[in-house]
Amino acid sequence: MNVVLISTYELGHQPFGLSSPTAWLARDGHGVVCLDLSVSSLDEAAIRAADLVAFYLPMHTATRLAMPVIEQIRRMNPRARLACYGLYAPLNADLLRGLGIEAVIGGEFEAALVDLANGGNAALKGASRSIEKLSFLTPDRRGLPGLELYSHLRQNGTKTTAGYTEASRGCKHLCRHCPVVPVYEGQFRVVQRDVVLEDIRQQVAAGARHITFGDPDFFNGPTHAMRIVEAFHAEFPEISYDATIKIEHLKQHRDLLPALKQTGCLFITSAVESIDDSVLSLLEKGHTRQDFYEVTTSLREIGLSLQPTFIAFMPWTTIESYGCLLRALAELELVENTAPVQLALRLLITQKSRLLDLPDIQPVIGPFDEKALVYPWKHSNRDVDTLANLVFQLVSRRQAENKTRAQIFGEIWELVLQTPAPGLRPQATVPHLDEPWYCCAEPAPQV
């Protein structure tokens, strides 16, 4: 069978979600073409020859971008079977089926895609959600665009080719706003260590000098994670890496942090979301404001960079609490560590989100918007929505002008607090990827 796998967006990474199922499908004798529309155009010849076209939907933005492409492909090849897989596929199953999608696959998708390509119908029964334990294959990246077209590491004025892999999927935690939760429901699955290391080897051979571990939380399985980075560092001591880890886990496993530094970790992304303890409790984040402060100090002492992410605008945000966030970032010397878009993001309320269970969410949301794939919401204080819009416009404009993070932060400070921006102590350039990380929020406000 001729299979086309399509990705529309994955935060600037070469898609693991294409390369992994490619290996499985190829093993069963299927011809596979991978199309990453974030860096290349649609291959009409491949689409017209396809028997099965499957869209990888790991996040909200990818799903929105895929919707018009689904309709385009239906017109180009009406005989092809269409499928969607990834976290956001089961969240939007009814809508996708209305667009002509036959199979909707969430969770561990590789085996289900092979079954579908082999003529099976397991994935056609409702919205298939599998979290079975798989014995993974080394991802097949040969048909993907080169790493040079994807996100790069920026450090001290240099630009370094970066690769991407995953050592686990799912998550042990049940944060209310997280899209992983409705699919995995508090469970996670590991990718076998040998598979992860072989995937790293092939990306290093392709030019990668930095690796991003894209797990929802690298310390869901700390022993598994540490064995991987220790073996990775022993084989490639000159290659650096980064990972995403909860504040809760950074505090719980602080004894492992020096080993992260020693094995080449440059920075850790952590979804802080808020510095308001009442909001953190509502989101069930598992950490407090004080935990955030303590972890920031611990990482700085070790020499690891923290890249915090936030959902700056939520139904519980006040202008005063937003100002407190700005003061905290200045106090903790995290201005250079924080991508400006993190100060403009707005909470996403998706289908099947646990946020919908909160009594104070229902009064602020409208009917589900099938185009935006969210429940639109308005803040009870219109001034907060106005501020969100102003901050987003400011960040967009200043980033287009190549302003520094400190310059943009200073303008936001003056906009919100109506006082001159504080004098920030000069900081060394913080290592970061040139594609900002966000997942449970959208980069533009709804006004």
VMD Tcl script that draws the C-alpha trace (Angstrom):
set ca {
  {0.00 0.00 0.00}
  {1.15 3.55 -0.74}
  {1.01 5.56 2.47}
  {1.54 9.30 2.90}
  {2.20 10.63 6.41}
  {1.69 14.37 6.88}
  {2.82 16.75 9.61}
  {1.80 20.39 9.58}
  {3.66 21.71 12.63}
  {5.64 20.33 15.58}
  {7.34 23.29 17.26}
  {10.11 23.40 14.68}
  {11.30 19.82 15.20}
  {11.88 17.15 12.58}
  {8.75 15.10 13.35}
  {9.27 12.00 15.46}
  {5.59 11.35 14.75}
  {6.39 10.73 11.07}
  {9.70 8.93 11.41}
  {8.54 6.38 14.00}
  {5.47 5.03 12.11}
  {7.47 5.09 8.88}
  {9.75 2.41 10.31}
  {6.77 0.27 11.30}
  {4.98 0.64 7.97}
  {8.13 0.01 5.94}
  {8.82 -3.15 7.93}
  {5.45 -4.48 6.75}
  {6.31 -3.70 3.14}
  {4.35 -0.50 2.65}
  {5.72 2.38 0.60}
  {5.82 5.52 2.73}
  {6.18 9.19 1.76}
  {6.62 11.73 4.56}
  {5.49 15.32 4.04}
  {6.31 17.98 6.61}
  {4.31 20.98 5.46}
  {6.04 23.28 7.96}
  {9.17 23.21 5.78}
  {8.03 21.84 2.40}
  {5.07 21.94 0.05}
  {2.41 19.36 -0.65}
  {3.56 16.65 -3.09}
  {0.57 16.29 -5.41}
  {1.98 13.24 -7.18}
  {2.43 11.40 -3.89}
  {-1.07 12.35 -2.77}
  {-2.69 11.16 -5.99}
  {-0.85 7.83 -5.74}
  {-1.69 7.28 -2.07}
  {-4.00 4.56 -0.80}
  {-3.81 5.90 2.77}
  {-3.07 9.44 3.96}
  {-2.53 9.93 7.69}
  {-2.17 13.27 9.47}
  {-0.06 13.62 12.59}
  {-1.83 15.92 15.11}
  {0.38 16.30 18.22}
  {-0.87 19.76 19.19}
  {-3.58 22.36 18.69}
  {-1.77 24.43 16.06}
  {-1.00 21.34 13.99}
  {-4.68 20.35 14.03}
  {-5.92 23.74 12.90}
  {-3.37 23.80 10.09}
  {-4.34 20.29 9.01}
  {-8.05 20.97 8.55}
  {-7.87 22.80 5.19}
  {-5.26 20.32 3.97}
  {-7.63 17.42 4.72}
  {-10.26 19.03 2.53}
  {-7.69 19.70 -0.20}
  {-6.52 16.08 -0.23}
  {-10.08 14.76 -0.37}
  {-10.52 16.72 -3.59}
  {-7.15 15.61 -5.01}
  {-7.61 11.90 -4.24}
  {-11.18 10.95 -3.27}
  {-10.34 7.23 -3.26}
  {-7.63 7.49 -0.55}
  {-8.48 6.44 2.99}
  {-7.83 9.22 5.48}
  {-6.67 8.93 9.09}
  {-5.55 11.23 11.90}
  {-3.31 10.27 14.80}
  {-1.64 11.95 17.76}
  {-2.86 13.63 20.95}
  {-5.32 16.00 19.29}
  {-6.93 13.41 17.03}
  {-9.20 11.79 19.66}
  {-9.90 15.19 21.23}
  {-11.50 16.28 17.95}
  {-12.77 12.94 16.67}
  {-16.30 13.99 15.72}
  {-15.12 17.08 13.86}
  {-12.45 15.12 11.99}
  {-14.91 12.44 10.95}
  {-17.12 15.19 9.60}
  {-14.23 16.18 7.34}
  {-14.03 12.66 5.93}
  {-11.49 11.09 8.29}
  {-12.12 7.34 8.62}
  {-9.71 6.46 11.43}
  {-8.90 8.51 14.53}
  {-5.98 7.17 16.56}
  {-4.68 8.46 19.88}
  {-1.92 7.35 22.21}
  {0.43 4.67 20.91}
  {-0.33 4.94 17.22}
  {2.30 2.91 15.36}
  {0.68 -0.53 15.57}
  {-2.76 0.91 14.80}
  {-1.48 2.61 11.66}
  {0.09 -0.64 10.48}
  {-3.17 -2.48 11.14}
  {-5.04 0.14 9.13}
  {-2.57 -0.08 6.23}
  {-2.87 -3.88 6.31}
  {-6.63 -3.63 5.86}
  {-7.66 -3.94 9.49}
  {-10.53 -1.97 10.96}
  {-9.61 -1.68 14.66}
  {-8.87 2.03 14.25}
  {-12.24 2.63 12.59}
  {-14.25 1.80 15.69}
  {-14.96 5.11 17.35}
  {-11.93 7.14 18.37}
  {-9.23 4.54 18.89}
  {-7.17 5.26 22.00}
  {-4.42 2.81 22.72}
  {-1.83 2.99 25.48}
  {-0.55 -0.53 25.03}
  {3.13 -1.12 25.67}
  {5.00 -1.28 22.38}
  {8.42 -2.54 21.43}
  {9.50 0.45 19.37}
  {11.59 0.46 16.20}
  {14.32 2.95 15.43}
  {12.60 5.88 13.66}
  {13.19 6.02 9.90}
  {14.15 9.63 9.14}
  {15.50 9.10 5.62}
  {12.46 10.57 3.89}
  {12.31 13.74 6.00}
  {13.78 17.15 5.15}
  {17.28 17.76 6.53}
  {17.85 18.92 10.09}
  {19.22 22.22 8.83}
  {15.65 23.26 7.97}
  {14.44 22.89 11.55}
  {14.86 24.67 14.88}
  {18.45 25.44 15.91}
  {20.16 25.95 19.24}
  {21.17 29.57 19.82}
  {24.04 30.15 22.23}
  {26.59 32.95 22.54}
  {25.84 34.20 19.06}
  {26.22 30.77 17.46}
  {23.65 28.67 15.63}
  {23.86 24.90 16.14}
  {21.94 22.17 14.31}
  {19.54 20.42 16.68}
  {17.87 17.02 16.59}
  {14.81 15.74 18.43}
  {13.80 12.43 19.96}
  {11.42 11.01 22.55}
  {12.26 8.67 25.41}
  {8.68 8.36 26.66}
  {5.08 9.31 25.95}
  {2.16 10.15 28.17}
  {2.44 11.42 31.72}
  {1.81 10.21 35.27}
  {0.13 13.49 36.20}
  {-3.37 14.86 35.63}
  {-2.87 18.62 35.17}
  {-6.27 20.00 34.24}
  {-5.18 22.00 31.21}
  {-2.91 19.38 29.61}
  {-3.93 17.65 26.34}
  {-1.98 14.53 27.32}
  {-4.39 13.76 30.16}
  {-7.58 12.86 28.22}
  {-5.60 10.37 26.14}
  {-3.20 8.77 28.63}
  {-5.19 9.33 31.84}
  {-2.18 9.37 34.13}
  {-0.10 6.69 32.42}
  {3.14 6.93 30.47}
  {5.02 4.60 28.15}
  {8.76 4.40 27.63}
  {10.62 4.13 24.35}
  {13.27 1.44 24.78}
  {16.73 2.82 25.56}
  {18.46 1.16 22.59}
  {15.90 2.68 20.22}
  {16.41 6.17 21.68}
  {20.19 5.90 21.44}
  {20.09 4.63 17.86}
  {17.78 7.51 16.94}
  {20.30 9.93 18.45}
  {23.14 8.26 16.54}
  {21.44 8.72 13.19}
  {20.72 12.39 13.90}
  {24.30 13.04 15.01}
  {25.44 11.40 11.77}
  {23.10 13.81 9.95}
  {24.76 16.82 11.60}
  {22.97 17.32 14.93}
  {25.15 18.79 17.69}
  {22.33 19.22 20.17}
  {19.38 16.94 20.99}
  {15.98 17.88 22.41}
  {14.20 15.21 24.43}
  {10.57 15.99 23.68}
  {8.92 13.85 26.36}
  {5.96 15.51 28.11}
  {8.08 15.05 31.24}
  {11.57 13.57 31.08}
  {11.42 12.62 34.77}
  {8.21 10.58 34.62}
  {10.71 7.73 34.64}
  {13.87 9.24 36.15}
  {15.85 5.99 36.15}
  {15.04 5.41 32.47}
  {15.94 9.02 31.64}
  {19.26 9.01 33.49}
  {20.38 5.72 31.94}
  {19.75 7.21 28.51}
  {21.63 10.48 29.07}
  {24.54 8.69 30.75}
  {24.92 6.35 27.78}
  {24.38 9.25 25.38}
  {27.07 11.34 27.04}
  {29.53 8.44 27.17}
  {29.18 7.99 23.41}
  {28.86 11.65 22.41}
  {30.49 13.79 25.13}
  {30.56 16.82 22.82}
  {26.81 16.79 22.08}
  {24.52 18.81 24.36}
  {20.83 18.29 25.07}
  {17.73 19.77 26.70}
  {14.60 18.27 28.25}
  {11.20 19.20 29.67}
  {10.69 18.47 33.39}
  {7.98 19.54 35.84}
  {8.88 21.88 38.70}
  {7.51 19.17 41.00}
  {9.98 16.62 39.62}
  {12.89 19.05 39.63}
  {12.31 19.52 43.34}
  {11.66 15.85 44.08}
  {14.74 14.66 42.16}
  {17.11 17.52 42.93}
  {19.81 14.93 43.64}
  {19.82 14.07 39.91}
  {20.28 17.64 38.70}
  {24.10 17.69 38.93}
  {24.19 14.54 36.79}
  {22.09 16.29 34.14}
  {24.64 19.07 34.02}
  {27.54 16.61 33.89}
  {26.02 14.68 30.99}
  {25.63 17.74 28.78}
  {22.23 19.21 29.62}
  {22.18 22.90 28.71}
  {18.70 23.88 29.82}
  {15.44 22.53 31.16}
  {12.02 23.68 30.00}
  {9.39 23.64 32.73}
  {5.73 24.55 32.46}
  {5.41 26.85 35.46}
  {2.14 28.30 34.10}
  {1.48 30.68 37.00}
  {3.02 32.04 40.19}
  {-0.39 32.31 41.90}
  {-0.83 29.39 44.32}
  {-4.60 29.41 43.99}
  {-4.35 29.10 40.21}
  {-1.70 26.38 40.46}
  {-4.06 24.48 42.73}
  {-6.94 24.81 40.26}
  {-4.69 23.50 37.47}
  {-3.43 20.69 39.73}
  {0.14 21.48 38.72}
  {1.69 19.84 41.77}
  {3.94 22.76 42.69}
  {3.72 26.10 44.46}
  {5.19 29.53 43.87}
  {7.79 28.77 46.53}
  {8.73 25.53 44.77}
  {9.34 27.52 41.59}
  {11.60 29.92 43.46}
  {13.52 27.08 45.10}
  {14.01 25.17 41.85}
  {15.21 28.31 40.10}
  {17.85 28.76 42.78}
  {18.88 25.09 42.70}
  {19.35 25.05 38.94}
  {21.31 28.30 38.98}
  {23.67 26.95 41.63}
  {24.32 23.88 39.49}
  {24.79 25.90 36.31}
  {21.69 24.67 34.50}
  {19.45 27.15 32.71}
  {15.72 27.10 33.46}
  {13.40 28.02 30.60}
  {10.03 28.65 32.27}
  {6.82 28.66 30.28}
  {3.60 30.33 31.35}
  {-0.05 30.69 30.50}
  {-0.10 34.40 31.14}
  {-3.79 35.00 30.56}
  {-6.41 32.77 32.19}
  {-9.91 33.43 33.57}
  {-8.25 33.94 36.98}
  {-5.59 36.40 35.79}
  {-5.83 39.93 37.13}
  {-3.84 42.94 36.04}
  {-2.25 42.87 39.49}
  {-1.27 39.19 39.22}
  {0.18 39.78 35.77}
  {2.30 42.56 37.23}
  {3.43 40.15 39.96}
  {4.59 37.73 37.28}
  {6.71 40.44 35.68}
  {8.22 41.37 39.05}
  {9.00 37.73 39.79}
  {10.85 37.26 36.51}
  {12.92 40.36 37.18}
  {13.61 39.32 40.78}
  {14.65 35.79 39.78}
  {16.74 37.08 36.86}
  {14.73 35.00 34.42}
  {13.99 37.70 31.85}
  {16.55 36.35 29.37}
  {15.35 32.80 30.06}
  {11.74 33.55 29.14}
  {10.67 33.75 25.50}
  {8.54 36.91 25.09}
  {5.64 34.92 23.64}
  {5.30 33.27 27.07}
  {4.07 36.61 28.39}
  {1.34 36.76 25.75}
  {-0.13 33.25 25.78}
  {-3.76 32.59 26.56}
  {-5.34 29.45 28.05}
  {-6.70 26.87 25.62}
  {-9.90 25.10 26.63}
  {-10.24 22.14 24.29}
  {-12.67 19.28 23.87}
  {-12.53 16.82 26.79}
  {-10.36 19.16 28.87}
  {-10.56 18.66 32.62}
  {-10.86 22.44 32.86}
  {-14.50 21.99 31.87}
  {-15.13 20.37 35.26}
  {-14.36 23.61 37.11}
  {-17.51 25.52 38.16}
  {-16.02 28.93 37.39}
  {-15.11 27.94 33.81}
  {-18.65 27.35 32.61}
  {-19.83 30.98 33.03}
  {-16.99 32.40 30.90}
  {-16.97 30.03 27.92}
  {-19.04 30.06 24.77}
  {-20.13 27.16 22.52}
  {-17.32 25.05 21.06}
  {-15.78 26.76 18.03}
  {-15.18 24.09 15.38}
  {-12.91 26.36 13.38}
  {-10.69 27.40 16.29}
  {-11.02 23.98 18.02}
  {-11.57 25.59 21.42}
  {-14.26 26.77 23.77}
  {-13.79 30.53 23.40}
  {-13.77 32.44 26.65}
  {-13.87 36.04 27.76}
  {-12.46 37.33 30.99}
  {-14.97 38.73 33.47}
  {-12.87 41.91 33.46}
  {-12.68 43.26 29.92}
  {-9.53 45.20 30.83}
  {-7.64 41.90 31.15}
  {-8.63 40.84 27.64}
  {-7.60 44.28 26.38}
  {-4.23 43.91 28.10}
  {-3.76 40.44 26.57}
  {-4.37 41.87 23.12}
  {-1.96 44.77 23.68}
  {0.79 42.49 24.99}
  {0.40 40.08 22.09}
  {0.58 42.90 19.55}
  {3.62 44.37 21.30}
  {5.45 41.04 21.38}
  {4.64 40.27 17.74}
  {5.77 43.68 16.57}
  {8.99 43.81 18.58}
  {10.02 40.26 17.68}
  {9.59 41.14 14.02}
  {11.97 44.05 14.67}
  {14.50 41.66 16.27}
  {14.34 43.34 19.66}
  {16.03 41.50 22.51}
  {14.13 39.67 25.22}
  {15.16 42.31 27.75}
  {13.95 45.14 25.50}
  {10.57 43.48 24.94}
  {10.21 42.69 28.63}
  {10.97 46.33 29.46}
  {8.21 47.56 27.17}
  {5.70 45.12 28.65}
  {6.73 46.25 32.14}
  {6.12 49.90 31.30}
  {2.80 49.08 29.60}
  {1.48 47.15 32.60}
  {3.08 48.78 35.63}
  {3.24 52.34 34.30}
  {6.72 52.76 35.75}
  {10.18 52.72 34.16}
  {11.46 49.20 33.59}
  {13.95 48.07 36.23}
  {17.62 48.07 35.43}
  {18.33 44.43 34.67}
  {21.72 43.09 35.61}
  {23.59 42.05 32.45}
  {23.22 38.32 31.86}
  {25.11 35.94 29.64}
  {23.13 34.88 26.60}
  {20.89 32.02 27.69}
  {20.99 28.94 25.43}
  {17.65 28.35 23.76}
  {16.01 26.91 20.67}
  {14.89 29.45 18.12}
  {11.32 28.07 18.06}
  {9.47 28.90 21.31}
  {7.85 26.06 23.25}
  {4.14 26.20 23.98}
  {1.45 23.59 24.15}
  {-1.53 24.25 26.43}
  {-2.00 27.83 25.33}
  {-2.45 29.76 22.14}
  {-0.09 32.49 20.91}
  {-2.83 34.99 20.19}
  {-5.66 36.30 22.38}
  {-9.34 35.99 21.56}
  {-10.93 39.41 21.86}
}
mol new
graphics top color blue
foreach p $ca { graphics top sphere $p radius 0.5 }
foreach p [lrange $ca 0 end-1] q [lrange $ca 1 end] { graphics top cylinder $p $q radius 0.2 }
display resetview
